[in-house]
Structure formats: C-alpha cells, structure tokens
Amino acid sequence: MLLYKDSRSSPLLRRSVVSLAGSQVPLQLNQAQRELTVKVVYYGPGLSGKTTNLQMIHDRLRPESRGRLLTVETRDDRTLFFDLLPVFFNTAGGYRVKVKLFTVPGQVIHNATRRVVLQGADAVAFVASSERSATADNNAYWKNLHDDMRENGLDPNEVPVVIQFNKRDLPDTKTDAEIEETRQRGTEPIIGAVAVRCDGVLETFFAVLQGAYRNMEGRSQVSKQLDLDEQTFLSQIFSRIDLGGTHLDGKLTLDSPPTTIRSLKETQ
Amino acid sequence: MSNSTARAMSDAAAPARAVSQAASAAGVMSDAPPARESVLQRRTSLADLLDLPTFTELVKGFVDLYKVGVKVFDESGTKLADFRVGNGDFCSYVFAFADGRSRCTATVARVKEGPLAAMQGARAPQVEEGAFPGMIAVPCFTGLRYLVMPIQWEGDLLGRIIFGPFTPDDLRELPASLTNIGNGFDVANAEALMSKIRRAPESTVAKVMAHFGQLVETLVAAGHKTHLTSQLHIEATLETNRELEEQNRRLEAMNSRLKELDRLKSSFLATVSHELRTPLTSIMGYSEMLSQGLAGPLNDEQSEYVQTILDKSETLLKLIGSILDISQIEAGKVRLTFEPVDVADVIRSSLSSVAPQAQKKNILLQLRVPERHTRATADREKLRQTVVNLLANAVKFTAERGKVAVALTETAFQPELNAEGYRISVEDTGIGIPAEHQDKIFQSFYQVDSSSTREFGGAGLGLAIVRSFVEGHGGRVWAESEVGEGSRFTAVLPTVPPAPRSVEISPPARSQPDKQRF
C-alpha cells in the first residue's frame, strides 16, 4: 500500500499552496529572541496511543536536542491533562527552532482541555486505533477535532492533519484494504503504526512535521524569514533521531530527504 | 491567597496583554482577531517555575553546608536568591578604595551579566575529572574567584547561578591587581579579612555547583509541571465557562423565538376562527330560514338535506369555538370571573346541552347531586363548559345504549387541594383509555387514536380546555380508565378559588411528539 508517492502530489503541499490566499494565525516567530515555535498536536480518542508516540520519539532523540517528556497528571496510565515534549535546534542563520509536541487528553470529559491544547497548532497527528471496535470513537473524535479547530479559529482545511492507524498488530483490526478505503475518502496522509514498537511513529512524526513546515511556509514564508528550507528543517530534527529500523533510516540526508513513505506491510 | 495562586490569577486575567506582546514581538501582524493565547504558547520565566520560599530555603541550606556564597538571577537579571558567607568585610574594605570600587563593580557586572562563555576574562573551570558544560570561572582582581553556571530549560536560558567569591586554594599571595588599588592598602588587614572567606579547590566548588545545578533543574521541572497544570486548569475552566455561556445564549434566543412563534400561532388561530365563525352563522341562519319554509315549502328530502347542513354546521361551530377558546387560553387572553354559584344548577344546565346527542345514541344520562346545595365561588360559564366538555367527551366515546353518569359531592375537605372543595365526576361505559395515554389526553390536540381512519372526530381540544379551566379555579382533573370497561373523569375544585376575583389561565401543556419511537 503506497501512501503517497512524492511530495509534489502530496495533499499537504496542495494545501499549503491554497492557504497562501488567507493566512489568519500568525507564525509563532519571535524576532527579538530569534526563535520560532512550531506546535504539533497529537489528537485522538482515549487509549489510542498518543502518549506512546511521544515516549518513542523522546527515547530516540538525542538528549541535548530535547527537553524532558512532561506528562501532566496521569491516572491508571491515562493522560488526564496533556503531555509535552519539546524538540529544538539552531539554524545556520542563528534562529532557534523549538518544536513542541503535545498530546491531548483522550477522555470525553476533557473537551475544554483538548480545545485549549489545540490552540495555534501548526499541524495535527490524529492517532486512531485500527481496532474495528474503535471506529465509532474515531469518527466522533474526528468530528470533535474539526469542531475544536473551528472554535479556535483554525481552518480545518488549512491545518495539515496526518492520520496514524495505530495498533496494527492487534487482532480484529481493519484490513489494509479497508484502510485504503478510508484513505480514498479524504486527502490526509495515512500511516500504519504499532506505536509500542516504534513502528510508524517516526514516519508519522516526519509527515506531520512536513505538514507543519508547509503550513508555516504557506502562511508566512518561513524559508525567507528564517532562511530555513524544508529539507534543512526536517533533517535538522531527524539527524538527531535514532532512525534504526524505521523506513526513514538511510533515506534522510541533507541532500535527499525522503519523499516517499510507505506503509509497514509493504516492506515487512 | 498564596503567591503562586495570585500569580496564576493575574496571568489568566491578562491574556490580551500577552497576545499583544506576542504579536508585536513576532513582527507578523495581521488584521484577524488575535487568537486567545494559552500558557502553552507563552515563554515561562524562572520566577514562574520556582516556588520562591522553597527555593530560598534550598539555597540557604546549601550555603550553610558548604560555606560559600550563592546568588541566583533570572534571565532578565532579577535577583531570586542571594546569600553571602564571609566575604562582606573583605569586600567592603576593598570597596572603600576608588580603584577597588571600580574594579569590583566591573567584576560583579561580568559575573552577573556577562556572556556565559569562556571570554571577557572568563575561562572554563579547572577540574580534575568530568566536564561541566556551560560553567565558567571568573577570577576576581582580588585573587578570589567566582563560578557561574546557566540554568537551562528546554534549551532556553532561564537564568544563572553564581557561586562565590571563594578563595582558590592555589592562591599563595595577594595579587598586584589588589595591592595596588590605592595608597594605604593594608596587606595584613586584607589577608586577615580574606581568611574569613571559604578556601577551597576550584574543582571541588565546581562539583558542588554541578550538584546544586541538578537540584535546581529538578525544582524547575517540578515547577514547570505545576505551573502548566494550574494555568491550564484555569484556561480549561474559562473555556468550559465560555462554552456554557454560549450555549445559554443560544438556548435563550431559541426560547424567545419559540415563544414568539407560539404567540403568533395563537393569535392567528384566534383571528381565523373568528373569521370562520361569521360566515358560518350566516350559513346556519339561511339554512334555518330554508328549513322553516320561509323561502317556500320544502319536500321531505329537501328538509332532510337542509337539516344535515344545519347539524354539520353546528358541529363545525363547536369546533371553531374550541379552537377559539384554546387559542385565547394560549394567548393568555382568558380571564375567569368568579361569582357565587350553585354547582348542581350548573351541572343540570350542562346535561341539557348534551341531552340531544345522548338521546340520538340511546345513552342513559344519570345525575347524582347531594341533597344539600353545593355552593361555591366559580366562573359559572367556564364551569359549565368544563362539565359540558367532560359530558360530550363521555357521550362521544360511549357506544349506543351505554350509560353516562355525572355526580357531584357535598363540599368537604379535599386532600388533593389541601382545602375545602367539591368533586364532579363523569363516568361512562365507553371504550376506555389505554394507561399510557391517560396523562396525555389533557394536552392540546392530543388524540389517543391519531390515525387518519380514526372512528371519533374532534380536534383534541375539549379536555385541554377542561384542564385549563379547572386549574384556573385552583383545582385538579384526572382520568381513570379500564380499556373496554369505561372511564371516569374527576375534577376536584376548591369551594373558594385561591385568587377569588379573577385569575389568568396558563395554557395547557402541548402535545409532544415522542423523539425516539423505536
């Protein structure tokens, strides 16, 4: 299953071109401190694996490029508030780029917190469980995500969303063909994952960061303001991550960032 | 109120300021309304993250233990902690000389505000083993020494820690940069004062400092978590509040719109039924003239036809009358006018108006009234209509050769009303009302059988009017029934209505279609 072939036909890119027309949310660029903050939110139903995604990214990042994984209030392994993982690097032009990864609390009652955390997001990774029984939940949270975006003044058509179908290893999950059908129904890139094994986690991270960059570029021309192109942005982060065993391994150098992300099944 | 709560609240109360600062700092302005900015977007300062009293205790404990001065500054140069040990007298002595003063000021400025890098007189610390990234050693012109170390969080510089001054154990004699600060400098005195300052190897102080740095980082991590939690709690609460207010507004708007629609409907019904009644009375008048032969004699067939027109017109007139009544009730236009009445008289008069229909169906009408007169205060006409409606309803749903009985009690204490009152009950041998419908039949337009092929006609307003009138008198009405056996409607009314002159009648509940039917 080919998820998307190259960046020129990626829906994310098409989006960012469209979004040049109307940019509302200002870039979190602090010229005085020469600092750009990129906000990525992992959204999805409870127990779909959002926190696990952040833990895996944390484990594979070089300590000097990340902060602590802050998990604010948990009970019984469930996030009651949110998680936060900061990732940072300096550009050649002397800018500091901070990528802040957030998860939202999945439980239904925390609707207001989810909305607060989602404010000003540059891109969203929607973590869905592949289990058949999770379909209704996935749909409900998908709708919730769009409602929350609108409430926050974000245009759901402009904020890039990457869908991760997590828990591919569990029994009674959707088949690849069904996931392909889901993909056909929309424009979002879809990535299969087994987050507890870090399968698909970095691929999702890559896709969502790519989306975030293109969103910021479309809104505010980051490449000009910071002298930071997409390849450099991505490789600055991914060169600090242990990519062993992932599909990004060996494909990411400064000269040739990966333009193809394939599903897990194809290469396994 | 604790310090941190006060800070939290003032932060939450000033999001607009934060937004405008962020927007101007970002240098990217847009005409769009500023997004509400969350604590998650704001930069936090060291003071936000540390609980100052706790932190001060920690620093003091350290200073007591290691006998070396410690200062902590945040990123903007604000002092968060400052403890000196032993150097006060020495530094005051040096400071008394003009050259000493200027050199001292320069050193302090270098330590406090200079770059955290091995430049401008600073160098990496001399340590035997390990490395302490970010730490620098700043020699003082007196031969004393400072160690300076950044406080970092998520790669941001939040502030700096300064250890010292301490006397490095490799200092053999006072340097010329100290001894030449002015005439009259007393070396022996200076040495004596300096001996009060902690003497230690630089590498030892560096190790202690590194340990202190770890503690600070732990405090910052905990503080960061608490800060974000409390701030986000506030934001989430505000968000929930905003959401609820919005919902309230929407509901209020919807409610007033519905009220307006309801009022329009009632007023429309009132107008239309009035306009229908006028031509209908003409139709009836002319039909009556025809049937009386005023336009020439009619044969039997013609008479029968005209009589049918009259009968149907009568039915239509009653229906229009009910619609007018209910629409007036709903529009709040009906007022009850109370006067002393003999209830038995009212019931007798009601019986006479349903007698023709009863006779047609061969239904036996029974009346039971007490021997003593039941006298009460009531609106005579409304009370009459109440009984008529109950009787008409009973006759309508009772098969031929059935029985309808109306009974009146004497006035006595009525537990339902907790007052003195009387009961009027109308009992029939009709088809009965299924239990699930018994509490709904008093709603406007409600029909037990609402199919288009139903056997019994009517608009479903008679009982709604009954209830409005009975409740207008401060009474209650209910139905008991057994399907196939018959029904009994009981109205219990107070002898003296609560508001004795006149009351406004509240409209009866509307018939609600069930939302989930399966």
Boltz contact constraints between the chains, C-beta under 6 A:
constraints:
  - contact:
      token1: [A, 24]
      token2: [B, 32]
      max_distance: 6.0
  - contact:
      token1: [A, 26]
      token2: [B, 26]
      max_distance: 6.0
  - contact:
      token1: [A, 26]
      token2: [B, 28]
      max_distance: 6.0
  - contact:
      token1: [A, 26]
      token2: [B, 30]
      max_distance: 6.0
  - contact:
      token1: [A, 27]
      token2: [B, 28]
      max_distance: 6.0
  - contact:
      token1: [A, 29]
      token2: [B, 26]
      max_distance: 6.0
  - contact:
      token1: [A, 30]
      token2: [B, 25]
      max_distance: 6.0
  - contact:
      token1: [A, 30]
      token2: [B, 26]
      max_distance: 6.0
  - contact:
      token1: [A, 31]
      token2: [B, 27]
      max_distance: 6.0
  - contact:
      token1: [A, 32]
      token2: [B, 25]
      max_distance: 6.0
  - contact:
      token1: [A, 67]
      token2: [B, 154]
      max_distance: 6.0
  - contact:
      token1: [A, 68]
      token2: [B, 221]
      max_distance: 6.0
  - contact:
      token1: [A, 70]
      token2: [B, 225]
      max_distance: 6.0
  - contact:
      token1: [A, 72]
      token2: [B, 225]
      max_distance: 6.0
  - contact:
      token1: [A, 72]
      token2: [B, 228]
      max_distance: 6.0
  - contact:
      token1: [A, 72]
      token2: [B, 229]
      max_distance: 6.0
  - contact:
      token1: [A, 86]
      token2: [B, 154]
      max_distance: 6.0
  - contact:
      token1: [A, 88]
      token2: [B, 155]
      max_distance: 6.0
  - contact:
      token1: [A, 112]
      token2: [B, 236]
      max_distance: 6.0
  - contact:
      token1: [A, 112]
      token2: [B, 239]
      max_distance: 6.0
  - contact:
      token1: [A, 112]
      token2: [B, 240]
      max_distance: 6.0
  - contact:
      token1: [A, 113]
      token2: [B, 236]
      max_distance: 6.0
  - contact:
      token1: [A, 115]
      token2: [B, 239]
      max_distance: 6.0
  - contact:
      token1: [A, 116]
      token2: [B, 38]
      max_distance: 6.0
  - contact:
      token1: [A, 116]
      token2: [B, 235]
      max_distance: 6.0
  - contact:
      token1: [A, 116]
      token2: [B, 236]
      max_distance: 6.0
  - contact:
      token1: [A, 116]
      token2: [B, 239]
      max_distance: 6.0
  - contact:
      token1: [A, 119]
      token2: [B, 38]
      max_distance: 6.0
  - contact:
      token1: [A, 120]
      token2: [B, 35]
      max_distance: 6.0
  - contact:
      token1: [A, 120]
      token2: [B, 41]
      max_distance: 6.0
  - contact:
      token1: [A, 153]
      token2: [B, 35]
      max_distance: 6.0
  - contact:
      token1: [A, 220]
      token2: [B, 28]
      max_distance: 6.0
